[in-house]
Amino acid sequence: MNKTIGIFGGGQLGCMMAQAALPLNIQCTFFDASTDCPSAALGPVIASTAEHGLQDFIGSADVFSLEFENTPLADVDVLTQQKEMHPPRQALAAAQNRLQEKALFDELGIPVAPYQAVNSLDSLKAAAAALGLPIVLKTATGGYDGKGQFVLRSEDQINQAWAELGPAGSLVAESFVAFSREVSIIAVRGQDGDVKTWPLAENHHHNGILSHSIVPAPNSAALQPAAQDYITRLLQHLDYVGVLTLELFVTDAGLCANEMAPRVHNSGHWSIEGAVCSQFENHIRAVAGLPLGSTEVVRPSVMVNIIGQYPQLADVLALNGAHVHLYNKVEREGRKIGHITLMPNDSAELTALCRALAEILPNPLALSEDMSI
Ligand code: AMP
């Protein structure tokens, strides 16, 4: 009998993990505030708001993981006194606090933008003077998809930036990175220490939200070894088990780390169809203590997010080779409610498919002029 895996969170990432687990005869349970969450279609959801919810969740599975990096550490502490959980607490703690995360990157020799901790108006002024403008001011905890951030371009914005973010508590000021593009690397480490890495994804954002990813990132062969080295350092140091994501800026001086996510990631959704073994299946394999699958690319892929509003399904399915994943979520502005993976044969087909998709999708697709694959 295979293990049951309990997952903190019941969103689309949990769904796609459970979908990958099913053919391996592995069941998933979920811990979410809403028993009506997307993952409810794939396994039992234990309400995190219920009086004995955490204990019921702990009783519901053999081994545990997460799809939500803000999983409360207090819950993890209760759980790990009784059962095993992957990834490790220390990875989660670092990912939940940008200052701890940057200290970890520094310790492991992973380049980051110069930064300073900010906890008062005076320390913000000092950071602006020391780092030089522009700087990006971020909340140390709780931010996602560009929320909890202020780009400070001139000194007369300092008071406004402090008024907006100061009440959020601990902050970090970092130099504005003049990057040419944003990429991410996803890797998985098994319980036996085996590490496998997917190729870099090139990520395009619209209003701070991932719009689409191209994999392998064009012209990234020279960047892949450094990215692989950085994420392997993190995996080994943290004694990590499961999938880890590292978001990076590409600069003239090489790669510069932005942040990590101790989980499967939106920029890895392409791997469901585009890789021999997807990020979801490999995460499940790692958590269950099974051998990892190949991360080799079957076909170069473009993953496009459906944001806010669903397109006509038939229109998308009519596109050659399009794979559609809908998350069973209510439409809401700025919300990721599905994604589409395209697997074009060449750059010309990529451009044609993306142009056609841009006509079909209600949300804007931030297309660049010179798309290549
Ligand atoms: P984050 O929440 O840290 O992932 O930041 C969201 C987005 O803001 C990133 O994907 C970048 O586009 C941008 N950004 C974050 N930090 C910086 C920085 N130091 N310099 C320039 N752009 C940044």
Residues whose N, C-alpha, C, O or C-beta is under 5 A from the ligand:
A	BS01	AMP	A113 V136 Y144 D145 G146 E174 S175 F176 V177
